[in-house]
Amino acid sequence: MKRPTITDIAREAGVSKGAVSYALNGRPGVSEATRRRITEIARDLGWAPSSTARALSGGRAGAIGLVLDRPPDVLGVEPFLTALLAGIGPASLLLQVVPDLDAELAAYRRWRGERKVDGVLLAGPGHAGDRIGELTRIGLPAVALGGPPGHPGVPAVWVDDAAAAGDVLGYLAALGHRRVVRIAGPAVFAHPRSRAEAFAVAADRLGLAVARTVHTGHSGEAGPGAIQRVLVQPRPPTALLCDTDVLAVAALVAAREAGLAVPGDLSVVSWDDSPLCRLVRPALSAVRRPLAELGGLAASVLAELLAGGQAGDVCASRPALVTRGSTGPARP
């Protein structure tokens, strides 16, 4: 079967090839609605993987790199990576798990020195300045997954967390919830400052009496411990918004151990949707972020950089709130 091209996307979308190039590479010149439509058509046609494979060929290493500073035990239960890899497609991916920032920077220097990869995808926006500064110094092209946008030379592919926060808190407020706590864990492909600001702004706009963030760490024990402490407070929240599906499952367990019914006493929402959210009982309401699209767009933008283009920041499709059995009206 013939691989789709920019011409195919332009014909399907009813726009020029230039408009397609602008949309897929984050350049100004097309409206946001047109950009989203072109991105969706490109994804449906399977264009991004083919484009990446072509751009990564021709005298280069033929591989891109991804370093994750996540504990192996946590990484093993997070389903995000499968969705991301599905979006990246057939491009060769060199994946390494490291314990900290120093090891991550060392991996980039080693890959660059040994010419193992042509460019990298940055996951986890912590210490963004240090990482981007080092990559710029050694001349290794990079695209930031999840942000932050606005760094010259290192375009970002990101998801609109402000829209997601507004949708979730608006939904909970309509159900009568006025005390909502966000459990902030090691979310991947999401910028923590942007997510925190989005949550605070949406809560203020809706006039929620209590809307605060509780931070937890990377370990498998940190999340459940933080959730248990939140639930035993004198005026506990009536709803939890958890940064990951693993934290949301931990919230279900903590609620059960505290004698709370979900959703009768406590509603739980995950800021990541995965098969795990549908397997537990009650099934978890969740924000479905377009992770496969994020991977495809990131690989496409990196391919544009490697081809000598001037790629810019790209916002993926709007997240969608999927309501299931873990959310219901707040108890009076």
N, C-alpha and C positions, 0 to 999 in steps of 0.2 A: 504493500500500500504506500502511495506517495506521502511523504512527510509534509505536514502543513507548513506554509510559509507566511510571511507578513502579507503577501498579496491575498492569500486565502482569508486571513483575518480581516483585511480591509474590505474584501468583497462581502463577507458575512455581516460585517458591522455597517456597511454602507458609507465608509469614510475613506479618506486617502491613505496611502501607505505612510505618508509623513505623519499623519495623525496617529496611526498605530505605533510608529516609532516613538513619538512624543509620549504617548500613554504608557507604553511598556517600559520606558526608560526614565519615567518620572520627570520629564521636561515640561515646562510651561507651554501653552499653546492649545490645550484642549480643556473642556469643562470637566469638573469632577464626575458628573454623571456619565459623560462619554468615556472617561478614563476607566470607570468601573465596568461599563458595558464591554469595552475592548478587552479588559483584563479577564472578564468572565468568559468571553468567546475564546480568547487565547488558551485559557485553562481547559475549556471543554474540547477544543481541537487538539490539545496535547502539544501545543507549539513550544512551550518553554523548555522542556527537556531536549527537544531536537536542536533548538537554537543553542542551548548550552553545550551540547555535544559538539556542534560544529565549531563554536568559538573556542572551545578548549583543545581543539586539535591543531596540528600544524607546527611541530617543532617545540612544543612546550612539554611540561611534565605530564600533562593530560589528566591532572587531578586537582581537586580543591580540598581544603582542610577545614576541619571543625574540631575545636577543643572545648570540652565541657568540664567545668570545675565543680563537679557534683560527686558526692560520695557514691561508690558503686552500688551499695545496698539501696539507696534512694533511686538511683538511675534505673535499677532493675525493675522497679514497679511503676515508673512513669511511662505512660504510653505515648507521650508527645513525639518521641523520636521516630516512631514508625510513620506517623502522619507526615512529618517533615521530610523523611527520606522518599516517601511516595511522591512528594512534590518536586524534589530535586531531580528525580528521574535517573537516566542512565549514566550521568557523569560520574567518574570515579571519585569516591569520597574517602579521604584519609581521616579517621576519627580517633581522637585520643582523649582519655579521661585523666584529669590531673587534680591534685589536692588543693592547689592555691594559685594565686596570681603569678608568683615567681616561676612556678613550673609551667604555667601557660605561656608566659613570655619566652621562656627558654625553648619551648616547643616551636614557637614561631621562628626564633632565630635558627634553630637546627633545621627546620624545614626549608628555610630560605637558603641557608648555607649549602645544604645537600640537594637543593633544587627538587625537593619532593613534591611540592605543590606550586601551582601558578597563582593562587590566591586563597583567601580564607573567608569563611563565614563566622562572624562574631556572635556568640550566644551568651546570654547573661550579661546585662549592661553594667554590672558593678565595675568600678574602677575604669570607666570608659575612657577617661582622659589618658591614663597610663597605657592602656592597651593600644589605643589609636595612635598615641605618640610614638610608641615603640614600632608599630607596624609602618608608620610613615618614615621613621628613621631608617629602617632596614629595606624599605622599598617593596613591601609585600602588599599587593592590592587586597582590599577587604570590603565587605558589606556587612553592616550591623543588622542582625536579626532582632527585631523588636525595638530598635532605637538605641541611643537617642538620635533623632534627626538633627541636621544643622551642622554637621562636622564636614568642612571642606575636604574633598578627596576621599571621604569614606561615607558613601551613601547609606541610608538606612531603609529597610523595608519593615514597616510597622503596622500595628493594628490599633484602631481608634478605641482606646480604653475609656475615653470620656463618654463616647456613645454607649458603651457597655455599662458603665457605672450608672448613667442616667436611666437606662432601661431597667436595670435590676432594682435600683432604689425606688424608681417610680412604681414598679410592679409591687414591691413590698409595702410601700406607703399606701397604695390603693387597697391592700389587704389589711390595713390598720396598724402596721408595724411602725413604732416610733423609736424603738431602741434596737439599733443595728450595729453589730461589731464586725469589722473586717479582720480576718485572720491572715496576716501578711506573711507568706512563706517564700520559699525560693522559686518563685514563678520563672519559667523559662520563656524567652522571646517576649518579654514584657519589661518596659522600663519602670523601675520601682517608684521613682519620683513622679513620673507622669500618672501612674496608676493611683498613687496616694492623693495627688492633687485632684484627679478626676473624681475620686470617692468623696473627698471633702467638699468640693464644689457642688456636686449633685445633692449631697446631704443638706448643705446650707440652703440650696434653692428650694428643697422640699420641706424645710423647716423641721427636720427630725430632732426630737428632744435629745437623743443620745446617738451619736454616730462617731465612733472612734476606731482606730486601728491598733491591733495588738500584734507585735512582731514575734516571729518564731524562727528557729534556725533550720539548718539543713538536715539534722539527724532525724532518724525515725522516731525518737522519743520526744523531741522538742515540741513538735506540733500537738500531739495529744495532751501533753502537760500544760501547754498554754491554753488550750481549749477548756480543759477541766477547771483551771483557775478562773476563767471567765464565767463559767456556768454556775459557780458556787458563790458569786458575789451577791451582796444583799439585793440589788436590783439588776438581775441578769438580763441580757438581751433577749428579745423575742425572735431575733433572726440573726444568722451568721452568714457572711459572705466570705468564702474561703478561696484563697488565691489559686489553689490547685485541687484537682479531684481527689488526690490522696489525703489532703487535709480535710476535705469535705466528708470523706468516708470516716476519718478519725473523729469528726464532729458527730456523726451518727452514733458511733460507739460510745463516745463520751456522754452524749445525751442519754443513751440507754443506761449507762452505769450510774448516772445521776438521777434516774427515775423520771426522766422527761420524755414525753411522747413527741415524736416527729411525724406530722407537723402540728399536732395539737398544742404542745407547749413551746415548741421551737421550730422555726423554719430554717432550712439550710440550702444555700445556693453555692455551687462551685463556679469559679471564674474560668474553668477549663472543662470542656465536655469530652468524654471519651467513652468507650464501651464499658468502662468501670462504673460510670454514672448510671448506666442502665441495668447493670447486673445486681447492684445492691438493692435492699428493700428498707424503706421506700426508695424508689428510684429518685436520683438527684436532679433537681432543677439545675440548669447549668447554662453558662454562656458558651456558645459554640464559636470558637475562634477559627478562622480559615487557615489552619496550620499547613495543610498541603499547598494551598495557594501561596502562603508565605515562603515556603521552601522553593517553589517554582519561580516566584518573582525574584527572590534573592539570587538564585542561580543565574537567572536571566540578566539581572543587573550586573552581577560579577562578570558574566560573559561580555557584556558591553564594555566594562572597564578594561578587560583583557584585550578587547579588540581595538582599544584606543579611543573609545567614545567618552563622552562627558555625562555619565549617568548621574541621576539625582535621586532624592528621597522619593519613595513610593509608599502610598498607603494602601493596604490590602482591603478587601471587601469588608463591609460593616459586620461586626459580630452579631449573632442572633441569640436571643434569650429563648431557651427551650424549657417550658415549665413541665414538671413531673410531680410525683407524689410527695416530695420532701418539703413542699411549701404550701401554706394555707393561711386562712385568716388568723390574725393575732388574737390570743385569748384575752377577753376583757379583764 
